[in-house]
């Protein structure tokens, strides 16, 4: 009997039906994304890094442009990091240190693995900036060799459908128990699609033909409570947007003193204002700590430049 799926605990045979229903639903019709059409681990890694806390509608164009510019891991590794960071900023992907880590990971694949990606989650986690979730996603979608992926969509589905308690360990155990052995690619795509299309914060069970309605506790009771998930802060006007602008300006104009850089980042920049020299110094210092920017004194002024 299922040990970690409370609602199915008395009906072990239902697990096979649940699995079949979801895969059939996904394979009949699902959203088309370019990264779902490839098993190239490099392309999958690019898509996963870009998709972290970024709307998928913004990712598609950036993903295709990135692979047009750097179609192989070797070409990415050979280019300057500053060019990769500038691309990231130009496409408003946020958190520019992801670009730095992606570039460093490409170098590791080329230098340490002869251009071949590790094929399992443990090996992939050795790459710079690749945590457990991303490693498992790449192993699943590139090599069909991962465990169950657990993101906010999956948590919401498991909590609503099968009464899995709002606990990270419980979600992990339930997700892996439900996933058919050796089918991580199709399964993880399918369950994330279910959460992203039919079981969103406002569910669309009937409209999207949710394949789990006959087993789902939320559908039966009408209680669609879901685990609390912090809302992503607005990008417009955010600190990460301003960091991106700093990188973009330095990439376009080269080294700049703070009082020259400031007005190009914010039109309301004034040296002694709320968004002035001290505010900008904090931004560039953060970028320096992340290894993206170098700071130096020239003629008594602090000058920032992108690190090469």
C-alpha positions in Angstrom: 0.0 0.0 0.0 1.2 3.6 -0.5 3.0 4.7 2.6 3.2 8.4 2.0 0.0 9.1 0.0 -2.7 9.3 2.7 -5.7 9.3 0.4 -4.5 6.3 -1.5 -3.4 4.3 1.5 -6.3 1.9 1.4 -6.1 1.3 -2.4 -2.7 0.2 -3.6 -4.0 -0.7 -7.0 -5.1 2.9 -7.6 -1.5 4.0 -7.9 -1.1 2.3 -11.3 -4.3 4.0 -12.5 -3.2 7.4 -11.1 0.1 7.1 -13.0 -1.5 6.0 -16.3 -4.2 8.7 -16.1 -1.6 11.5 -15.7 0.8 10.3 -18.4 -2.1 9.8 -20.9 -3.4 13.3 -20.1 0.1 14.8 -20.6 0.9 13.0 -23.8 -2.5 13.8 -25.3 -2.0 17.6 -25.0 0.5 19.8 -23.2 2.1 23.2 -23.5 4.9 23.4 -26.0 8.3 24.8 -24.8 11.5 24.4 -26.8 13.3 22.8 -23.9 10.8 20.0 -23.9 11.9 19.1 -27.4 15.5 18.3 -26.5 17.5 15.9 -24.4 20.7 17.9 -24.7 21.9 18.4 -21.1 23.4 21.7 -21.9 20.2 23.1 -23.3 18.2 21.6 -20.4 20.6 23.2 -17.9 20.2 26.6 -19.6 16.4 26.3 -19.4 16.4 25.3 -15.8 18.7 28.1 -14.7 16.7 30.7 -16.6 13.4 29.4 -15.2 14.3 29.9 -11.6 11.9 32.5 -10.2 11.3 33.8 -13.8 8.1 33.7 -15.7 8.2 31.1 -18.5 6.8 33.6 -21.0 10.0 35.7 -20.5 12.3 32.6 -20.6 11.4 31.3 -24.1 12.9 34.2 -26.1 15.9 34.5 -23.9 16.5 30.7 -24.1 16.4 30.7 -27.9 18.6 33.8 -28.1 21.1 32.3 -25.6 21.5 29.1 -27.6 21.8 31.0 -30.9 24.7 32.9 -29.4 26.3 29.9 -27.5 24.9 26.8 -29.1 27.3 24.4 -27.3 28.8 24.2 -23.8 32.3 24.6 -25.4 31.3 27.9 -26.9 29.9 29.2 -23.7 32.9 28.2 -21.7 35.3 29.8 -24.2 33.6 33.3 -24.1 34.1 36.0 -21.5 32.0 35.8 -18.4 31.2 39.5 -18.8 29.5 38.8 -22.1 27.3 36.1 -20.4 26.4 38.4 -17.5 25.6 41.3 -19.9 23.2 39.0 -21.9 21.5 38.0 -18.7 21.0 41.6 -17.7 19.8 42.6 -21.2 17.1 39.9 -21.1 15.9 40.9 -17.5 16.5 37.4 -16.2 17.4 38.6 -12.7 20.0 37.4 -10.2 23.1 37.9 -12.5 25.2 35.5 -10.4 23.2 32.7 -12.1 24.9 33.8 -15.3 28.3 33.7 -13.6 27.6 30.2 -12.2 26.3 28.9 -15.6 29.5 30.1 -17.3 31.6 28.5 -14.6 29.7 25.2 -14.8 30.3 25.2 -18.6 34.0 25.5 -17.9 33.8 22.6 -15.5 32.1 20.4 -18.0 34.7 21.2 -20.7 37.8 21.1 -18.4 36.9 18.4 -15.9 34.5 16.1 -17.9 35.9 16.4 -21.5 32.7 18.2 -22.6 30.4 15.4 -21.3 27.8 16.2 -18.6 27.5 13.9 -15.6 24.4 11.8 -16.0 23.1 11.5 -12.4 22.0 14.1 -9.8 25.0 13.6 -7.6 27.4 14.2 -10.4 25.5 17.2 -11.7 25.5 18.8 -8.2 29.3 19.1 -8.5 28.8 21.8 -11.2 28.9 25.4 -10.0 25.5 26.7 -9.0 23.7 23.5 -9.6 21.7 22.6 -6.5 19.6 19.4 -5.8 16.5 20.6 -7.7 18.3 21.7 -10.8 20.6 18.6 -10.8 17.5 16.3 -10.5 15.7 18.2 -13.3 18.7 17.9 -15.7 19.1 14.2 -14.9 15.4 13.7 -15.5 14.9 15.6 -18.7 18.2 15.0 -20.3 19.0 11.4 -19.3 15.7 10.0 -17.9 17.8 9.3 -14.8 16.4 11.4 -12.0 14.2 11.2 -8.9 10.8 12.9 -8.6 11.1 16.7 -9.1 9.4 18.6 -6.3 8.6 22.3 -7.0 5.8 24.5 -5.8 3.4 23.1 -8.5 4.1 19.5 -7.4 3.6 20.3 -3.7 0.3 22.0 -4.5 -0.9 19.0 -6.5 0.1 16.4 -3.9 -1.4 18.3 -1.0 -4.7 18.9 -2.7 -5.1 15.5 -4.5 -3.7 13.0 -2.0 -3.7 14.9 1.4 0.1 14.9 1.6 0.9 17.1 4.6 2.6 20.5 4.1 6.1 19.2 4.9 9.1 19.1 2.6 10.2 15.6 3.6 6.6 14.4 3.2 6.4 15.9 -0.3 9.7 14.3 -1.3 8.7 10.9 -0.1 5.2 11.0 -1.7 6.5 12.3 -5.0 9.1 9.5 -5.3 6.6 6.9 -4.3 4.2 8.0 -6.9 6.7 8.3 -9.8 7.0 5.2 -11.9 10.5 3.7 -11.7 12.7 4.7 -14.6 10.3 7.2 -16.1 11.5 10.5 -14.6 11.4 12.4 -17.9 7.8 12.0 -18.8 6.5 11.8 -15.2 8.2 15.0 -14.0 7.1 16.9 -17.1 3.6 15.6 -16.6 3.1 16.4 -12.9 4.6 19.9 -13.2 2.3 20.5 -16.2 -0.7 19.4 -14.1 0.2 21.9 -11.4 0.9 24.7 -13.9 -2.2 24.2 -16.0 -5.1 22.5 -14.1 -4.1 22.9 -10.5 -2.9 26.5 -10.3 -3.6 28.7 -7.2 -7.1 29.0 -8.7 -7.8 25.5 -10.0 -9.2 24.7 -13.5 -10.1 21.1 -12.9 -12.9 20.7 -15.3 -11.7 23.2 -17.9 -8.4 21.5 -18.2 -9.8 17.9 -17.8 -7.7 17.1 -14.7 -7.0 13.4 -14.9 -7.0 13.0 -11.1 -10.5 14.3 -10.4 -11.8 10.9 -9.4 -9.1 10.5 -6.7 -8.6 14.1 -5.6 -9.6 15.1 -2.1 -9.9 18.8 -3.0 -12.1 18.1 -6.0 -14.4 16.0 -3.8 -14.7 18.4 -0.9 -14.3 21.8 -2.7 -11.5 22.7 -0.3 -8.6 23.8 -2.6 -6.3 25.0 0.2 -2.7 24.8 -0.8 0.7 25.1 0.9 1.7 28.7 1.6 4.2 29.8 -1.0 5.8 33.3 -0.7 4.9 35.5 -3.6 7.7 36.5 -5.8 8.5 40.2 -5.2 7.8 42.6 -8.1 10.7 42.8 -10.5 9.9 46.4 -11.6 11.8 48.8 -9.4 13.4 46.0 -7.3 16.9 45.8 -6.2 17.6 43.0 -8.5 16.3 45.0 -11.4 18.7 47.8 -10.4 21.6 45.4 -10.2 20.8 44.2 -13.7 20.8 47.8 -14.9 24.3 48.4 -13.4 25.6 45.4 -15.2 24.0 46.4 -18.4 25.3 50.0 -18.3 28.9 48.8 -17.4 28.7 46.3 -20.3 27.7 49.0 -22.7 29.9 51.9 -21.5 32.9 50.2 -19.8 34.3 51.4 -16.4 32.4 54.4 -14.9 32.7 56.5 -11.7 29.7 56.2 -9.5 28.3 59.6 -10.2 28.5 58.9 -13.9 27.0 55.5 -13.5 24.2 56.5 -11.2 22.0 58.6 -13.7 22.2 55.8 -16.2 20.8 53.4 -13.7 18.1 55.6 -12.2 16.9 58.9 -13.8 16.2 60.2 -10.3 19.8 59.6 -9.1 21.2 62.4 -7.1 24.6 61.9 -5.3 23.2 62.8 -1.8 19.6 61.6 -2.3 17.8 58.5 -1.2 18.9 56.8 -4.4 22.3 58.4 -4.5 25.9 57.6 -3.9 25.5 55.4 -0.8 22.6 53.4 -2.4 24.6 52.9 -5.6 27.7 51.9 -3.6 25.7 49.2 -1.9 24.6 47.8 -5.3 28.1 47.7 -6.8 29.5 46.3 -3.6 27.0 43.4 -3.7 27.9 42.8 -7.4 31.6 42.8 -6.4 30.9 40.3 -3.6 29.3 38.1 -6.3 32.3 38.3 -8.5 30.6 40.3 -11.2 32.1 43.8 -10.8 35.5 45.1 -9.8 35.9 48.4 -7.9 38.9 50.7 -7.7 39.9 54.2 -6.8 40.8 56.6 -9.6 41.7 60.2 -8.7 39.7 59.9 -5.5 36.6 58.5 -7.2 35.2 55.0 -6.9 35.1 53.4 -10.3 33.1 50.2 -11.2 33.8 47.9 -14.2 32.6 44.4 -15.2 34.9 41.7 -14.2 36.3 39.9 -17.2 
